[in-house]
Amino acid sequence: MRRSSQCGIYAIVNLESDFAYIGQACDVSRRWNEHRSRLRHGSHYCAQLQRDWARLGPDQFAWRILEITSENSEAMVQAEQRWINHFLLASRLYNDCPVAMSGTVRGRKPSEETRAKMSVARKGKPKSLTHRAAISAALLNL
């Protein structure tokens, strides 16, 4: 039996410093698993949170659901912004940008330098002539 997902605003809280990373999700439990996986593998996009996680260890962080919301994206953005402002006033925010949804495609566009790096990373290893011929043959036989 699958449990139901819960929409809401969440925080990853550093228990030592009270700094928090604020986010929103329509399945906060699944989102926590994604954050925890990235932090464990050293690949979280919030560099300061990643450094503190590596330095202090996972036991010094708590996952908190700050507010349950509806799936209405505008209501979620407004609720997230309220919580970001709350932690920002106390100067205790990990988020790189103090604007809700700023880390998403809707919030900002990658710089030209970042786009070039992403392009190189996606190109991968050059394929041999034999491999390219095999790919072409496979596509022709679709």
Residue pairs with C-beta under 8 A, 6 or more apart in sequence:
3 29
5 26
5 27
5 28
5 29
5 30
6 27
6 28
6 29
6 65
6 68
7 24
7 25
7 26
7 27
7 28
7 68
7 69
7 70
7 71
7 76
8 24
8 25
8 28
8 65
8 66
8 67
8 68
8 69
9 22
9 23
9 24
9 65
9 66
9 67
9 69
9 76
9 79
9 80
9 83
10 22
10 23
10 24
10 25
10 28
10 31
10 32
10 63
10 64
10 65
10 66
11 20
11 21
11 22
11 23
11 63
11 64
11 66
11 83
11 87
12 20
12 21
12 23
12 32
12 35
12 49
12 61
12 62
12 63
12 64
12 94
13 19
13 20
13 61
13 62
13 63
13 64
14 20
14 49
14 52
14 56
14 60
14 61
14 94
15 60
15 61
15 62
16 56
16 60
17 52
17 92
18 90
18 92
19 48
19 52
19 92
19 93
19 94
20 64
20 87
20 92
20 93
20 94
21 35
21 46
21 49
21 93
21 94
21 95
22 66
22 80
22 83
22 84
22 87
22 93
22 95
23 31
23 35
23 80
24 69
24 76
24 77
24 79
24 80
24 100
24 101
25 31
26 71
28 65
32 63
35 44
36 58
38 44
38 45
39 49
39 50
39 53
39 58
40 58
42 50
42 54
43 50
44 50
44 53
45 103
46 94
46 95
46 96
48 94
49 94
52 60
53 61
66 83
67 79
67 83
69 75
69 76
69 79
70 76
77 100
77 101
78 100
80 100
80 101
81 99
81 100
84 93
84 95
84 98
84 99
84 100
85 98
87 93
88 98
95 102
95 103
96 102
96 103
97 103
97 107
97 108
99 107
101 107
102 108
110 118
127 135
